[in-house]
């Protein structure tokens, strides 16, 4: 099943009884192990599929989004902190799609520039597209350390809010252990669109804009960590 072999030894029946009964019981245990492994594999595949659907955009959407806001490939590459060749190859179908990390950064950069990505509607016979959206999040460049964490002020729907980005969130995103606050500031500055997207998601899910929030992993799109 799925070309997998169990990596754990199937339980051996130690109870008294006939050899045929014991062999039958062992076969059941082995097939149960196969079933469990298949279920685990399916859960992994399902999670990968969800990540792909939520974070993916098409090459045509990427090019159309740039045109909508007047961005060149160089401008998008700078905003997303990727190589220009990554954008060009993606839009020209020259090779496989960008890595999940790069794709998240590309999409976040365009969204924070005022683009909304419209998913495909198969039932209505409509393909994926793009359109302009109203930006409701304003931010300043006053990103500063606060102990182990970082804080910066934003304004959402005209209401002020102070955002805390924990050290754990930043370290998990880079999959490392950054030594100094200055290193964490550089990470957030390089990946600012992703953090702004997380702030916007967090605040859009609240009835009223609070005075302070702390970002959590659930505020970021699947595949970020």
Helices and strands as residue ranges (DSSP letters): H 19-55, H 59-69, H 73-80, H 84-91, H 100-112, E 115-118, E 129-132, E 137-139, E 144-146, E 149-156, E 159-165, H 167-174, H 181-190, H 192-204, E 212-214, G 217-219
